[in-house]
Amino acid sequence: MSASLSVGDAGGASAAPDATGTSAASLRIAVLDRDSGFIQVLSKRLDRLGWEHRVLASPVPADAVVSMRLSALVVDLAVLGPQAWTWLERLCEALPELGIVVCTGPSTVAQRVRGLRLGADDWITKPCHPEEVIARVQSVVRRRRRSASRTEVAPILAGEVEIRSDRFQAFVGERSIDLTRREFELIELLAAAEGRVLEREEVYSRLWGYTMVRGDRSVDVFVRKLRQKLEKASPSWRYIHTHFGIGYRFAAESVEVVDPSAVPSSVPEDWDPAHPAGDQRELAGTQ
């Protein structure tokens, strides 16, 4: 693996505040791995960022991990051998607030699914670039911190929609809108902007944790799906507004729908409810 990495490739990204306003330099992580080449390159990159970090050559008990006060753990499951799954499960149960990123060799779909279901937050396949490992750790920690603060956040009300961060759900009345986790994170991000236009690049960076690649349409795809679900659940309102060439704005705007049965028969068929004054003048002129 070490042959695929070089110190020069590590990049020059500097520590910057994350979405929670906390500097990346405040992160404290541990790396459970025995790949000397990977550890050397990653450690140099972490030193440049100013992160506190330590290398573990073997699994340690959950209570020892607690005492380390870690923000995240990067672990190669191959180091753990047959006890890997049991150790991972126990650690996740003992430390539900700890971000865990599995960084290991080639694996099967079943293995990746098992690890994620046991509690791992992300899975990276070696060989990989240290910058990707760092970006994924930042993303995991950011999501964890947002989740930890959700119980203190009041629901967001917009039109007929109620956004409940503590439950990862959005409601119309008593009905829950069927949103994926990413779609919920998107509506929460847009709604929290309080009517401000968010650029596509900012949305991508906040949700995916790294810079958007030119030509990537992921944001547009998720916005389209979310908009369709909102309009289906609440057809009398429009919530997500596109600012072409810039990004998206979240604001609940009522859609006026005229019930044909409520219009008097004396009103002409071409009556436009958007221009009632002009219609009244026209009616007066015919009398």
Sequence and secondary structure as in RCSB ss.txt:
>XXXX:A:sequence
MSASLSVGDAGGASAAPDATGTSAASLRIAVLDRDSGFIQVLSKRLDRLGWEHRVLASPVPADAVVSMRLSALVV
DLAVLGPQAWTWLERLCEALPELGIVVCTGPSTVAQRVRGLRLGADDWITKPCHPEEVIARVQSVVRRRRRSASR
TEVAPILAGEVEIRSDRFQAFVGERSIDLTRREFELIELLAAAEGRVLEREEVYSRLWGYTMVRGDRSVDVFVRK
LRQKLEKASPSWRYIHTHFGIGYRFAAESVEVVDPSAVPSSVPEDWDPAHPAGDQRELAGTQ
>XXXX:A:secstr
 GGG  GGGG      B TTS BGGG EEEEE   HHHHHHHHHHHHHHT EEEEESS   HHHHHHHT SEEEE
 GGGTGGGHHHHHHHHHHH TTSEEEEEES   HHHHHHHHHHT SEEEESS  HHHHHHHHHHHHHHHHHHHTG
GGS  EEETTEEEETTTTEEEETTEE    HHHHHHHHHHHHTTT  EEHHHHHHHHHSS   TT  HHHHHHHH
HHHHHHHH TTEEEEEEETTTEEEEEEEE     GGGS TTS TT  TT HHHHHHHHHHH 
